[in-house]
Amino acid sequence: MIVRFNLKRLVISLLIPLAVGGLSAFITRGDMDIYKTVERPPFSPPGIVFPIVWTVLYILMGISLYLVWNNGDQYANKNNAFILFGFQLFLNFIWSPVFFSAKQFLLAFIILIVLWISVLLMIISFYRIYKPAGLLQIPYLIWLTIAGYLNIGIYLLNK
């Protein structure tokens, strides 16, 4: 299989998750200070870690999206992969306002569980189309697992 580089697709693929993540952060910008004031479970990372990790994860999402978009044209399930990508990105977007702005920690945890499942399904879908695209999303799933631990811990410690 000959893989052609498509700069336009790469830029679009990177901009989509970075813009969604940036918009979510912008909406909740003042509310994120709550992380400093709530009881947190053991091994909670310092707040500075989150924007760094999320930026890397959004870039990996964009690269994965590009790899699926630019490869595997013979796969009929590519549209399903795009739908899963959009759905998980939507859940990712709404989690921050629910957690930080609305302070609905239990609802945020439920959203996170659905997000985790949707990311797992996206990984499987991407992997079937183009293996590296799926593998690049494993750090995202690991981070969501950590986020789930932090989310449920904050909920339980601050009820």
Beta strands, then each sheet from edge to edge (+ up, - down):
end
